[in-house]
Amino acid sequence: MSSTFGVEPEKYKVFVYNQLTPDEVAKANIDIRKVSFWDITASVPGATAVDAPHISVYWYGPNVSTEKGMIIHLKSWKLDPKYTEPIKSIVASKVGGTASEKEGGVEYRNFTMKINYASLADLARSMEQAGKLACEISIEYEMITREERANSSLPKTKILGEKPLEK
């Protein structure tokens, strides 16, 4: 993708991949420190998370929120407890930290899970197995270069959006 003038920017302020599989994420090669947000969503197979009941585990990076990257969230939307309870248990064991109920979900403060591609892929696979649901992962990056974008091992077909850095 290029800008409206046909010139690809040197740097992207925001760059998002969507509907990634755990295997695709496990092979990602963009510097993990450039991740500003990630989301693992489990939903009933055959329906997208947008229109189906689902559960999400997500994190905002240190430069994005007032939380400074210190909280991992879990939230369920209209998903039957027979799916959510096993997922909540596996997330608690994988993420660690202090869990507290908040706004219909759970926050994990001072989590012990390392934020890296292997742990994200492992968490997604574990959620799939625990809830017997399909998972997809979204990752948002900040300040990646044209070269990082070009050399990314993530599928180009799963780029959801990009915003060039304005000079």
DSSP file (Angstrom, degrees, kcal/mol; ACC not computed):
  #  RESIDUE AA STRUCTURE BP1 BP2  ACC     N-H-->O    O-->H-N    N-H-->O    O-->H-N    TCO  KAPPA ALPHA  PHI   PSI    X-CA   Y-CA   Z-CA
    1    1 A M              0   0    0      0, 0.0     2,-0.3     0, 0.0     0, 0.0   0.000 360.0 360.0 360.0 146.4    0.0    0.0    0.0
    2    2 A S        -     0   0    0      1,-0.1     6,-0.2     6,-0.1     5,-0.0  -0.888 360.0 -87.8-135.4 169.0    1.2    3.5   -0.6
    3    3 A S    >   -     0   0    0      4,-0.9     3,-2.2    -2,-0.3    -1,-0.1  -0.096  52.1 -90.9 -69.8 175.6    0.1    6.9    0.1
    4    4 A T  T 3  S+     0   0    0      1,-0.3    -1,-0.1     2,-0.1    -2,-0.0   0.714 128.0  55.4 -62.5 -19.6   -2.3    8.9   -2.1
    5    5 A F  T 3  S-     0   0    0      2,-0.2    -1,-0.3     0, 0.0     3,-0.1   0.392 116.6-112.2 -95.2   3.8    0.7   10.3   -4.0
    6    6 A G  S <  S+     0   0    0     -3,-2.2     2,-0.5     1,-0.2    -2,-0.1   0.544  80.7 119.1  81.8   6.4    2.2    6.9   -4.7
    7    7 A V        -     0   0    0     -5,-0.0    -4,-0.9     0, 0.0    -2,-0.2  -0.923  62.5-132.2-109.4 124.0    5.2    7.3   -2.5
    8    8 A E        -     0   0    0     -2,-0.5    -6,-0.1    -6,-0.2   138,-0.1  -0.550  29.8-114.7 -73.9 134.4    5.5    4.8    0.4
    9    9 A P        -     0   0    0      0, 0.0     3,-0.1     0, 0.0    -1,-0.1  -0.256   9.4-130.0 -67.9 156.5    6.3    6.6    3.7
   10   10 A E  S    S+     0   0    0      1,-0.2   136,-2.2   155,-0.2     2,-0.3   0.841  91.5  17.2 -69.9 -35.0    9.6    6.1    5.5
   11   11 A K  E     -A  145   0A   0    134,-0.3   154,-2.5   154,-0.2     2,-0.5  -0.990  68.1-139.8-143.9 146.8    7.8    5.4    8.8
   12   12 A Y  E     -AB 144 164A   0    132,-3.2   132,-1.1    -2,-0.3   131,-0.8  -0.928   0.5-160.1-109.1 128.1    4.3    4.4    9.9
   13   13 A K  E    S+     0   0A   0    150,-2.0   130,-0.8    -2,-0.5     2,-0.4   0.910  87.6  13.7 -67.8 -42.9    2.8    5.9   13.0
   14   14 A V  E     +AB 142 163A   0    149,-1.6   149,-2.9   128,-0.2     2,-0.3  -0.998  65.8 175.6-136.0 137.7    0.3    3.0   13.2
   15   15 A F  E     -AB 141 162A   0    126,-1.9   126,-3.3    -2,-0.4     2,-0.4  -0.958  12.6-166.4-144.9 123.8    0.4   -0.3   11.4
   16   16 A V  E     -AB 140 161A   0    145,-3.0   144,-2.6    -2,-0.3   145,-1.2  -0.929  12.5-168.0-124.3 133.6   -2.2   -3.1   12.1
   17   17 A Y  E     -AB 139 159A   0    122,-2.7   122,-2.0    -2,-0.4     2,-0.3  -0.913  17.7-168.2-110.2 144.7   -2.5   -6.7   11.2
   18   18 A N  E     +     0   0A   0    140,-2.8   120,-0.2    -2,-0.4   119,-0.0  -0.920  56.3  21.2-134.1 156.2   -5.8   -8.5   11.8
   19   19 A Q  E    S+     0   0A   0     -2,-0.3     2,-0.2     1,-0.2   119,-0.2   0.837  75.9 166.9  57.4  39.7   -7.1  -12.1   11.8
   20   20 A L  E     -A  137   0A   0    117,-2.7   117,-2.1    -3,-0.1    -1,-0.2  -0.559  30.6-130.6 -81.6 148.0   -3.7  -13.7   12.4
   21   21 A T     >  -     0   0    0     -2,-0.2     4,-2.2   115,-0.2     5,-0.2  -0.558  25.2-110.0 -89.1 161.0   -3.3  -17.3   13.4
   22   22 A P  H  > S+     0   0    0      0, 0.0     4,-2.4     0, 0.0     5,-0.1   0.891 120.4  53.9 -57.4 -38.4   -1.2  -18.4   16.4
   23   23 A D  H  > S+     0   0    0      2,-0.2     4,-0.9     1,-0.2     5,-0.1   0.895 107.8  49.3 -64.5 -39.5    1.3  -20.0   13.9
   24   24 A E  H >4 S+     0   0    0      1,-0.2     3,-0.5     2,-0.2     4,-0.2   0.909 112.4  48.1 -64.8 -41.5    1.6  -16.7   12.0
   25   25 A V  H >< S+     0   0    0     -4,-2.2     3,-1.6     1,-0.2    -2,-0.2   0.888 104.1  60.0 -66.8 -38.7    2.2  -14.7   15.2
   26   26 A A  H 3< S+     0   0    0     -4,-2.4    -1,-0.2     1,-0.3    -2,-0.2   0.785 109.0  45.1 -59.5 -26.9    4.8  -17.3   16.4
   27   27 A K  T << S+     0   0    0     -4,-0.9    -1,-0.3    -3,-0.5    -2,-0.2   0.377  83.3 131.4 -97.9   2.6    6.9  -16.5   13.3
   28   28 A A    <   -     0   0    0     -3,-1.6    89,-0.1    -4,-0.2     4,-0.1  -0.225  34.1-173.2 -60.6 145.5    6.5  -12.7   13.4
   29   29 A N        +     0   0    0    119,-0.1     2,-0.3     2,-0.1    -1,-0.1   0.329  43.0 112.2-127.5   7.5    9.8  -10.8   13.1
   30   30 A I  S    S-     0   0    0      1,-0.1     5,-0.1     2,-0.1     4,-0.0  -0.654  87.9 -85.8 -79.0 140.9    9.0   -7.1   13.7
   31   31 A D    >   -     0   0    0     -2,-0.3     3,-2.3     1,-0.2     4,-0.1  -0.223  34.7-141.3 -49.6 120.8   10.6   -5.9   17.0
   32   32 A I  G >  S+     0   0    0      1,-0.3     3,-1.8     2,-0.2    -1,-0.2   0.752  97.1  70.9 -60.3 -25.2    8.2   -6.8   19.7
   33   33 A R  G 3  S+     0   0    0      1,-0.3    -1,-0.3    28,-0.0    -2,-0.1   0.626  90.0  62.6 -68.6 -10.7    8.9   -3.5   21.5
   34   34 A K  G <  S+     0   0    0     -3,-2.3   108,-2.5   107,-0.0     2,-0.4   0.421  75.6 111.2 -92.8   0.6    7.1   -1.7   18.7
   35   35 A V  E <   +C  141   0A   0     -3,-1.8   106,-0.3   106,-0.2     3,-0.1  -0.633  37.8 174.7 -76.1 125.8    3.8   -3.5   19.5
   36   36 A S  E     +     0   0A   0    104,-3.1    25,-3.2    -2,-0.4     2,-0.3   0.589  67.3   6.4-105.3 -15.6    1.4   -0.9   20.9
   37   37 A F  E     -CD 140  60A   0    103,-1.5   103,-3.1    23,-0.2    -1,-0.4  -0.947  58.4-176.4-163.4 141.3   -1.7   -3.2   21.2
   38   38 A W  E     -CD 139  59A   0     21,-1.8    21,-2.1    -2,-0.3     2,-0.4  -0.988   3.8-171.3-140.0 154.0   -2.6   -6.8   20.8
   39   39 A D  E     -CD 138  58A   0     99,-2.2    99,-2.5    -2,-0.3     2,-0.6  -0.987  10.1-163.2-145.4 129.7   -5.8   -8.7   21.1
   40   40 A I  E     -CD 137  57A   0     17,-3.1    17,-2.5    -2,-0.4     2,-0.5  -0.974  18.3-170.9-112.4 118.6   -6.6  -12.4   21.1
   41   41 A T  E     -CD 136  56A   0     95,-2.8    95,-2.1    -2,-0.6     2,-0.5  -0.941   9.1-165.0-116.9 128.9  -10.3  -13.0   20.3
   42   42 A A  E     +CD 135  55A   0     13,-2.9    13,-2.2    -2,-0.5     2,-0.3  -0.944  20.5 163.1-111.0 129.0  -12.0  -16.4   20.6
   43   43 A S  E     -CD 134  54A   0     91,-2.5    91,-1.8    -2,-0.5    11,-0.2  -0.903  47.2 -74.9-139.9 168.5  -15.3  -16.9   19.0
   44   44 A V    >   -     0   0    0      9,-0.9     3,-1.6    -2,-0.3    89,-0.1  -0.450  63.2-101.0 -63.3 129.5  -17.7  -19.6   17.9
   45   45 A P  T 3  S+     0   0    0      0, 0.0    -1,-0.1     0, 0.0     3,-0.1  -0.207 106.1  29.6 -55.0 141.0  -16.4  -21.2   14.7
   46   46 A G  T 3  S+     0   0    0      1,-0.2     2,-0.4    -3,-0.1    -2,-0.1   0.373 107.3  82.3  91.6  -4.1  -18.0  -20.0   11.5
   47   47 A A  S <  S-     0   0    0     -3,-1.6    -1,-0.2     6,-0.1     2,-0.1  -0.988  77.3-121.2-132.4 142.8  -18.9  -16.5   12.9
   48   48 A T    >>  -     0   0    0     -2,-0.4     4,-1.4     1,-0.1     3,-0.7  -0.463  26.3-115.7 -80.5 156.2  -16.7  -13.5   13.1
   49   49 A A  T 34 S+     0   0    0      1,-0.2    -1,-0.1     2,-0.2     5,-0.1   0.758 109.9  66.9 -62.3 -25.0  -16.0  -11.9   16.4
   50   50 A V  T 34 S+     0   0    0      1,-0.2    -1,-0.2     3,-0.1     4,-0.1   0.909 117.0  20.3 -65.0 -42.5  -17.8   -8.7   15.3
   51   51 A D  T <4 S+     0   0    0     -3,-0.7    -1,-0.2     2,-0.1    -2,-0.2   0.437 116.4  71.6-109.7   1.2  -21.2  -10.3   15.1
   52   52 A A  S  < S-     0   0    0     -4,-1.4    27,-0.1     1,-0.0    25,-0.1  -0.807  91.4 -92.2-115.1 155.6  -20.8  -13.4   17.3
   53   53 A P        +     0   0    0      0, 0.0    -9,-0.9     0, 0.0     2,-0.3  -0.417  61.6 160.8 -58.1 139.8  -20.5  -13.8   21.0
   54   54 A H  E     -DE  43  77A   0     23,-1.7    23,-3.4   -11,-0.2     2,-0.4  -0.961  37.8-131.5-156.1 170.0  -16.8  -13.8   21.9
   55   55 A I  E     -DE  42  76A   0    -13,-2.2   -13,-2.9    -2,-0.3     2,-0.4  -0.994  23.1-163.1-129.8 138.6  -14.1  -13.4   24.5
   56   56 A S  E     -DE  41  75A   0     19,-3.1    19,-2.6    -2,-0.4     2,-0.5  -0.957  14.0-164.6-126.3 141.6  -11.0  -11.2   24.1
   57   57 A V  E     +DE  40  74A   0    -17,-2.5   -17,-3.1    -2,-0.4     2,-0.3  -0.996  30.8 166.2-117.8 126.1   -7.7  -10.9   26.0
   58   58 A Y  E     -DE  39  73A   0     15,-2.1    15,-3.1    -2,-0.5     2,-0.3  -0.947  24.7-160.1-146.3 162.5   -5.9   -7.7   25.2
   59   59 A W  E     -DE  38  72A   0    -21,-2.1   -21,-1.8    -2,-0.3     2,-0.5  -0.999  10.1-148.5-145.1 137.2   -3.1   -5.4   26.2
   60   60 A Y  E     -D   37   0A   0     11,-0.6    11,-0.3    -2,-0.3     9,-0.3  -0.927  30.1-120.9-106.1 133.0   -2.3   -1.7   25.5
   61   61 A G    >>  -     0   0    0    -25,-3.2     3,-1.6    -2,-0.5     4,-1.3  -0.086  28.6 -96.8 -69.8 170.6    1.4   -0.8   25.4
   62   62 A P  T 34 S+     0   0    0      0, 0.0     6,-0.2     0, 0.0    -1,-0.1   0.736 122.0  47.8 -62.7 -25.6    3.2    1.6   27.6
   63   63 A N  T 34 S+     0   0    0      1,-0.1   -27,-0.1     5,-0.1     3,-0.1   0.442 109.9  54.4 -93.6   0.6    2.9    4.5   25.1
   64   64 A V  T <4 S+     0   0    0     -3,-1.6     2,-0.3   -28,-0.1    -1,-0.1   0.777 106.5  28.0-106.0 -33.9   -0.8    4.1   24.4
   65   65 A S  S >< S-     0   0    0     -4,-1.3     3,-1.2    -5,-0.1    -1,-0.1  -0.802  73.7-111.4-131.7 167.9   -2.6    4.1   27.7
   66   66 A T  T 3  S+     0   0    0     -2,-0.3    -1,-0.1     1,-0.2    -3,-0.0   0.637 110.8  73.6 -70.1 -13.6   -2.5    5.5   31.2
   67   67 A E  T >  S-     0   0    0     -6,-0.1     3,-1.3     4,-0.1    -1,-0.2   0.648  94.3-141.6 -74.8 -15.2   -1.9    1.9   32.3
   68   68 A K  T <   -     0   0    0     -3,-1.2    -2,-0.1    -7,-0.3    -7,-0.1   0.799  62.8 -61.7  57.8  32.7    1.7    2.1   31.0
   69   69 A G  T 3  S+     0   0    0     -8,-0.6    -1,-0.3    -9,-0.3    -8,-0.1   0.697 110.2 119.1  73.5  18.6    1.5   -1.5   29.7
   70   70 A M    <   +     0   0    0     -3,-1.3    40,-1.1    -9,-0.1    41,-0.5   0.424  59.1  62.6 -99.1   0.9    1.0   -2.9   33.2
   71   71 A I  E     - F   0 109A   0    -11,-0.3   -11,-0.6    38,-0.2     2,-0.5  -0.986  56.1-161.0-132.3 135.6   -2.4   -4.6   32.7
   72   72 A I  E     -EF  59 108A   0     36,-1.7    36,-2.9    -2,-0.4     2,-0.3  -0.955  23.4-150.6-107.7 134.1   -3.8   -7.4   30.6
   73   73 A H  E     -EF  58 107A   0    -15,-3.1   -15,-2.1    -2,-0.5     2,-0.4  -0.750  14.1-166.7-107.2 150.5   -7.5   -7.4   30.2
   74   74 A L  E     +EF  57 106A   0     32,-2.3    32,-2.7    -2,-0.3     2,-0.4  -0.995  15.8 170.6-132.1 129.2  -10.1  -10.2   29.6
   75   75 A K  E     -EF  56 105A   0    -19,-2.6   -19,-3.1    -2,-0.4     2,-0.4  -1.000  17.6-153.9-142.4 139.3  -13.6   -9.3   28.5
   76   76 A S  E     -E   55   0A   0     28,-0.7     2,-0.5    -2,-0.4   -21,-0.2  -0.911   2.0-159.3-114.0 139.4  -16.5  -11.5   27.4
   77   77 A W  E    S-E   54   0A   0    -23,-3.4   -23,-1.7    -2,-0.4     3,-0.1  -0.919  72.2 -41.6-120.8 103.1  -19.3  -10.4   25.1
   78   78 A K  S    S+     0   0    0     -2,-0.5     2,-0.4   -25,-0.2   -23,-0.1   0.689  91.7 147.8  57.9  23.6  -22.5  -12.6   25.3
   79   79 A L        -     0   0    0    -25,-0.3    -1,-0.2   -27,-0.1     5,-0.1  -0.769  54.7-106.2 -95.3 135.4  -20.5  -15.8   25.3
   80   80 A D    >>  -     0   0    0     -2,-0.4     3,-2.2     1,-0.1     4,-1.8  -0.262  23.8-124.1 -57.3 136.9  -21.9  -18.8   27.2
   81   81 A P  H 3> S+     0   0    0      0, 0.0     4,-2.4     0, 0.0    -1,-0.1   0.741 107.3  73.5 -56.6 -23.9  -20.0  -19.5   30.5
   82   82 A K  H 34 S+     0   0    0      1,-0.2    -2,-0.1     2,-0.2    -3,-0.0   0.798 109.8  32.4 -62.1 -24.4  -19.4  -23.1   29.3
   83   83 A Y  H <> S+     0   0    0     -3,-2.2     4,-1.3     2,-0.1    -1,-0.2   0.833 120.2  49.6 -92.1 -43.4  -16.8  -21.4   27.0
   84   84 A T  H  X S+     0   0    0     -4,-1.8     4,-3.2     1,-0.2     5,-0.2   0.879 101.9  59.3 -70.5 -38.9  -15.7  -18.5   29.1
   85   85 A E  H  X S+     0   0    0     -4,-2.4     4,-2.0     1,-0.2    -1,-0.2   0.926 107.9  43.8 -61.7 -46.9  -14.9  -20.3   32.4
   86   86 A P  H  > S+     0   0    0      0, 0.0     4,-2.1     0, 0.0    -1,-0.2   0.880 116.0  49.9 -64.8 -33.5  -12.3  -22.7   31.0
   87   87 A I  H  X S+     0   0    0     -4,-1.3     4,-2.8     2,-0.2     5,-0.2   0.921 108.3  51.9 -69.4 -42.9  -10.7  -19.8   29.1
   88   88 A K  H  X S+     0   0    0     -4,-3.2     4,-2.4     1,-0.2    -1,-0.2   0.908 110.4  49.9 -57.9 -41.5  -10.7  -17.6   32.2
   89   89 A S  H  X S+     0   0    0     -4,-2.0     4,-1.9    -5,-0.2    -2,-0.2   0.932 113.0  44.4 -63.9 -46.2   -8.8  -20.4   34.0
   90   90 A I  H  X S+     0   0    0     -4,-2.1     4,-2.2     2,-0.2     5,-0.2   0.887 113.2  51.1 -68.8 -37.5   -6.2  -20.9   31.4
   91   91 A V  H  X S+     0   0    0     -4,-2.8     4,-3.2     2,-0.2     5,-0.5   0.929 109.2  51.3 -63.8 -44.5   -5.7  -17.1   30.9
   92   92 A A  H  X S+     0   0    0     -4,-2.4     4,-1.7    -5,-0.2    -1,-0.2   0.901 112.9  45.7 -58.7 -41.4   -5.2  -16.7   34.7
   93   93 A S  H  < S+     0   0    0     -4,-1.9    -1,-0.2    -5,-0.2    -2,-0.2   0.861 119.4  39.9 -72.2 -34.8   -2.6  -19.5   34.7
   94   94 A K  H  < S+     0   0    0     -4,-2.2    -2,-0.2    -5,-0.2    -3,-0.2   0.871 122.8  38.5 -80.6 -38.4   -0.7  -18.2   31.6
   95   95 A V  H  < S-     0   0    0     -4,-3.2    17,-2.1    -5,-0.2    18,-1.9   0.898  86.6-176.6 -83.2 -43.3   -0.9  -14.5   32.4
   96   96 A G     <  +     0   0    0     -4,-1.7    15,-0.1    -5,-0.5    -1,-0.1  -0.234  29.2 100.1  73.9-168.4   -0.4  -14.5   36.1
   97   97 A G  S    S-     0   0    0     14,-0.2     2,-0.6    13,-0.2    13,-0.2  -0.338  84.9 -36.7  86.3-169.8   -0.5  -11.4   38.3
   98   98 A T  E     -G  109   0A   0     11,-2.7    11,-2.6    -2,-0.1     2,-0.4  -0.834  59.3-152.1 -96.4 117.6   -3.3  -10.1   40.5
   99   99 A A  E     +G  108   0A   0     -2,-0.6     2,-0.3     9,-0.2     9,-0.2  -0.722  18.7 172.2 -92.9 136.5   -6.7  -10.6   38.9
  100  100 A S  E     -G  107   0A   0      7,-2.0     7,-2.8    -2,-0.4     2,-0.2  -0.997  33.9-115.0-143.0 141.8   -9.6   -8.3   39.7
  101  101 A E  E     +G  106   0A   0     -2,-0.3     2,-0.3     5,-0.2     5,-0.3  -0.526  42.4 165.9 -71.9 135.1  -13.1   -8.0   38.3
  102  102 A K  E >   -G  105   0A   0      3,-2.2     3,-1.7    -2,-0.2    -2,-0.1  -0.909  58.2 -17.7-156.3 127.0  -13.7   -4.8   36.5
  103  103 A E  T 3  S-     0   0    0     -2,-0.3     3,-0.1     1,-0.3    -2,-0.0   0.860 127.1 -46.3  49.2  47.9  -16.5   -3.6   34.1
  104  104 A G  T 3  S+     0   0    0      1,-0.3   -28,-0.7   -29,-0.1    -1,-0.3   0.614 129.7  67.9  75.3  11.5  -17.7   -7.1   33.3
  105  105 A G  E <  S-FG  75 102A   0     -3,-1.7    -3,-2.2   -30,-0.2     2,-0.4  -0.639  81.5 -97.9-139.7-162.1  -14.2   -8.5   32.7
  106  106 A V  E     -FG  74 101A   0    -32,-2.7   -32,-2.3    -5,-0.3     2,-0.4  -0.989  21.1-155.6-130.4 138.5  -11.0   -9.3   34.5
  107  107 A E  E     -FG  73 100A   0     -7,-2.8    -7,-2.0    -2,-0.4     2,-0.7  -0.945   5.2-154.7-111.8 136.3   -7.8   -7.2   34.8
  108  108 A Y  E >   -FG  72  99A   0    -36,-2.9   -36,-1.7    -2,-0.4     3,-0.6  -0.902  16.8-169.6-111.3 101.7   -4.5   -8.9   35.4
  109  109 A R  E 3   +FG  71  98A   0    -11,-2.6   -11,-2.7    -2,-0.7   -38,-0.2  -0.608  69.6  12.8 -89.7 151.2   -2.2   -6.3   37.1
  110  110 A N  T 3  S-     0   0    0    -40,-1.1    -1,-0.2    -2,-0.2   -13,-0.2   0.882  90.4-169.2  52.0  41.1    1.5   -7.0   37.6
  111  111 A F    <   -     0   0    0     -3,-0.6   -15,-0.2   -41,-0.5   -14,-0.2  -0.182  22.6-150.1 -61.7 154.5    1.2   -9.9   35.2
  112  112 A T        +     0   0    0    -17,-2.1   -16,-0.2    -3,-0.1     2,-0.1   0.557  59.6 111.9-104.3 -11.7    4.1  -12.4   34.9
  113  113 A M  S    S-     0   0    0    -18,-1.9     2,-0.4     1,-0.1   -18,-0.1  -0.420  70.2-124.4 -63.5 133.8    3.6  -13.4   31.2
  114  114 A K        -     0   0    0     -2,-0.1     2,-1.3     1,-0.1     5,-0.1  -0.656  18.8-125.8 -78.9 132.7    6.4  -12.1   29.0
  115  115 A I        +     0   0    0     -2,-0.4     2,-0.3     4,-0.1    -1,-0.1  -0.687  63.2 120.1 -82.6  97.7    5.1  -10.1   26.1
  116  116 A N  S  > S-     0   0    0     -2,-1.3     4,-2.1     1,-0.1     5,-0.2  -0.945  75.8-100.6-149.3 168.9    6.7  -11.8   23.1
  117  117 A Y  H  > S+     0   0    0     -2,-0.3     4,-2.5     1,-0.2     5,-0.2   0.876 118.3  53.8 -64.0 -38.2    5.4  -13.6   20.0
  118  118 A A  H  > S+     0   0    0      1,-0.2     4,-2.4     2,-0.2    -1,-0.2   0.919 110.6  46.0 -63.4 -43.1    5.9  -17.1   21.4
  119  119 A S  H  > S+     0   0    0      2,-0.2     4,-2.5     1,-0.2    -1,-0.2   0.868 112.3  51.0 -70.5 -34.5    3.8  -16.3   24.5
  120  120 A L  H  X S+     0   0    0     -4,-2.1     4,-2.4     2,-0.2    -2,-0.2   0.935 112.9  45.6 -64.6 -45.5    1.0  -14.7   22.5
  121  121 A A  H  X S+     0   0    0     -4,-2.5     4,-2.5     2,-0.2    -2,-0.2   0.906 113.9  49.7 -63.6 -41.3    0.8  -17.7   20.2
  122  122 A D  H  X S+     0   0    0     -4,-2.4     4,-2.5    -5,-0.2    -2,-0.2   0.910 110.4  49.9 -64.0 -42.8    0.9  -20.0   23.2
  123  123 A L  H  X S+     0   0    0     -4,-2.5     4,-2.5     2,-0.2    -2,-0.2   0.922 111.8  48.4 -62.1 -43.9   -1.9  -18.1   24.9
  124  124 A A  H  X S+     0   0    0     -4,-2.4     4,-2.4     2,-0.2    -2,-0.2   0.927 112.4  47.8 -62.8 -45.1   -4.1  -18.1   21.8
  125  125 A R  H  X S+     0   0    0     -4,-2.5     4,-2.4     1,-0.2    -1,-0.2   0.913 112.4  49.9 -61.8 -41.8   -3.5  -21.9   21.3
  126  126 A S  H  X S+     0   0    0     -4,-2.5     4,-2.8     1,-0.2    -1,-0.2   0.890 109.8  50.4 -64.7 -39.6   -4.4  -22.5   24.9
  127  127 A M  H  X S+     0   0    0     -4,-2.5     4,-2.4     2,-0.2     6,-0.4   0.904 109.7  51.6 -64.1 -40.8   -7.5  -20.4   24.7
  128  128 A E  H  X>S+     0   0    0     -4,-2.4     4,-1.4     1,-0.2     5,-1.0   0.936 114.6  42.5 -59.5 -47.0   -8.6  -22.4   21.6
  129  129 A Q  H  <5S+     0   0    0     -4,-2.4    -2,-0.2     2,-0.2    -1,-0.2   0.916 115.4  48.3 -68.1 -43.7   -8.1  -25.7   23.4
  130  130 A A  H  <5S+     0   0    0     -4,-2.8    -2,-0.2     1,-0.2    -1,-0.2   0.908 125.3  28.0 -65.6 -42.5   -9.7  -24.6   26.7
  131  131 A G  H  <5S-     0   0    0     -4,-2.4    -1,-0.2    -5,-0.2    -2,-0.2   0.528  97.4-129.7 -97.5  -6.0  -12.8  -23.1   25.1
  132  132 A K  T  <5 +     0   0    0     -4,-1.4     2,-0.3    -5,-0.3    -3,-0.2   0.921  67.9 127.8  53.4  45.6  -12.9  -25.2   22.0
  133  133 A L      < -     0   0    0     -5,-1.0     2,-0.3    -6,-0.4    -1,-0.2  -0.859  66.5-102.3-127.1 160.2  -13.3  -22.0   20.0
  134  134 A A  E     - C   0  43A   0    -91,-1.8   -91,-2.5    -2,-0.3     2,-0.4  -0.665  37.5-155.3 -83.3 138.9  -11.5  -20.4   17.1
  135  135 A C  E     - C   0  42A   0     -2,-0.3     2,-0.3   -93,-0.2   -93,-0.2  -0.879  13.5-177.5-115.3 147.6   -9.0  -17.7   17.9
  136  136 A E  E     - C   0  41A   0    -95,-2.1   -95,-2.8    -2,-0.4     2,-0.4  -0.982  14.5-144.7-137.7 152.9   -7.6  -14.8   15.9
  137  137 A I  E     -AC  20  40A   0   -117,-2.1  -117,-2.7    -2,-0.3     2,-0.4  -0.940   6.6-163.6-122.7 137.1   -5.0  -12.3   16.9
  138  138 A S  E     - C   0  39A   0    -99,-2.5   -99,-2.2    -2,-0.4     2,-0.4  -0.952   9.0-170.6-114.3 139.5   -4.7   -8.6   16.0
  139  139 A I  E     -AC  17  38A   0   -122,-2.0  -122,-2.7    -2,-0.4     2,-0.5  -0.996   5.8-163.2-132.9 129.9   -1.5   -6.7   16.5
  140  140 A E  E     -AC  16  37A   0   -103,-3.1  -104,-3.1    -2,-0.4  -103,-1.5  -0.949  10.4-165.7-112.6 130.3   -1.0   -3.0   16.2
  141  141 A Y  E     -AC  15  35A   0   -126,-3.3  -126,-1.9    -2,-0.5     2,-0.4  -0.750   6.1-149.1-108.9 157.7    2.5   -1.6   15.8
  142  142 A E  E    S+A   14   0A   0   -108,-2.5  -128,-0.2    -2,-0.3  -129,-0.2  -0.986  70.8   2.1-126.8 143.2    3.8    1.9   16.2
  143  143 A M  E    S+     0   0A   0   -131,-0.8     2,-0.3  -130,-0.8  -130,-0.2   0.865  76.6 162.8  57.4  45.5    6.6    3.6   14.4
  144  144 A I  E     -A   12   0A   0   -132,-1.1  -132,-3.2    -3,-0.1    -1,-0.2  -0.698  32.8-123.7 -91.1 151.3    7.7    0.8   12.1
  145  145 A T  E  >  -A   11   0A   0     -2,-0.3     4,-2.3  -134,-0.2  -134,-0.3  -0.382  21.9-107.9 -88.3 167.0    9.8    1.6    9.1
  146  146 A R  H  > S+     0   0    0   -136,-2.2     4,-2.5     1,-0.2     5,-0.2   0.890 122.1  52.0 -58.0 -40.4    9.2    1.0    5.5
  147  147 A E  H  > S+     0   0    0   -137,-0.3     4,-2.4     2,-0.2    -1,-0.2   0.901 107.6  50.4 -66.3 -41.6   11.9   -1.7    5.6
  148  148 A E  H  > S+     0   0    0      2,-0.2     4,-0.6     1,-0.2    -1,-0.2   0.911 112.3  48.2 -62.6 -41.0   10.3   -3.4    8.6
  149  149 A R  H >< S+     0   0    0     -4,-2.3     3,-0.8     1,-0.2    -2,-0.2   0.936 113.4  46.7 -62.1 -47.2    7.0   -3.5    6.8
  150  150 A A  H 3< S+     0   0    0     -4,-2.5    -2,-0.2     1,-0.2    -1,-0.2   0.848 117.1  43.2 -65.4 -35.2    8.6   -4.9    3.7
  151  151 A N  H 3< S+     0   0    0     -4,-2.4    -1,-0.2    -5,-0.2    -2,-0.2   0.402  84.0 128.4 -93.4   2.3   10.5   -7.5    5.5
  152  152 A S    <<  -     0   0    0     -3,-0.8     4,-0.1    -4,-0.6  -124,-0.1  -0.319  52.7-150.0 -61.9 137.3    7.7   -8.6    7.9
  153  153 A S        +     0   0    0   -126,-0.1    -1,-0.1     2,-0.1  -125,-0.1   0.545  69.0 103.6 -83.1  -7.6    7.0  -12.3    8.0
  154  154 A L  S    S-     0   0    0      1,-0.1     2,-0.1     2,-0.1     5,-0.1  -0.496  90.0 -90.0 -74.7 146.7    3.3  -11.6    8.7
  155  155 A P    >   -     0   0    0      0, 0.0     3,-1.8     0, 0.0    -1,-0.1  -0.328  24.0-145.3 -63.1 128.4    1.0  -12.0    5.7
  156  156 A K  G >  S+     0   0    0      1,-0.3     3,-1.3     2,-0.2    -2,-0.1   0.788  98.7  66.3 -60.5 -28.0    0.5   -8.9    3.6
  157  157 A T  G 3  S+     0   0    0      1,-0.3    -1,-0.3  -140,-0.0    -3,-0.0   0.617  95.4  58.2 -71.1 -11.1   -3.1  -10.0    3.0
  158  158 A K  G <  S+     0   0    0     -3,-1.8  -140,-2.8  -141,-0.0     2,-0.6   0.148  70.3 125.3-107.5  19.1   -3.9   -9.5    6.7
  159  159 A I  E <   -B   17   0A   0     -3,-1.3  -142,-0.3  -142,-0.2     3,-0.1  -0.696  35.2-177.4 -76.7 120.9   -2.9   -5.8    6.9
  160  160 A L  E     -     0   0A   0   -144,-2.6     2,-0.3    -2,-0.6  -143,-0.2   0.848  57.6 -27.9 -88.6 -39.0   -5.9   -4.1    8.3
  161  161 A G  E     -B   16   0A   0   -145,-1.2  -145,-3.0     2,-0.0    -1,-0.3  -0.989  48.8-157.1-171.5 164.4   -4.7   -0.5    8.2
  162  162 A E  E     -B   15   0A   0     -2,-0.3  -147,-0.2  -147,-0.2  -150,-0.0  -0.993   3.6-161.6-151.1 149.1   -1.8    1.9    8.3
  163  163 A K  E     -B   14   0A   0   -149,-2.9  -150,-2.0    -2,-0.3  -149,-1.6  -0.944  22.8-135.5-135.6 114.2   -1.2    5.5    9.1
  164  164 A P  E     -B   12   0A   0      0, 0.0     2,-0.5     0, 0.0  -152,-0.3  -0.285  26.7-106.3 -66.0 152.2    2.0    7.1    7.8
  165  165 A L        -     0   0    0   -154,-2.5     2,-0.4  -152,-0.1  -154,-0.2  -0.680  36.1-136.3 -75.9 124.7    4.0    9.3   10.2
  166  166 A E              0   0    0     -2,-0.5    -1,-0.0     1,-0.1  -154,-0.0  -0.689 360.0 360.0 -88.3 136.6    3.4   12.9    9.1
  167  167 A K              0   0    0     -2,-0.4    -1,-0.1     0, 0.0    -2,-0.0   0.461 360.0 360.0 -83.3 360.0    6.4   15.1    9.0
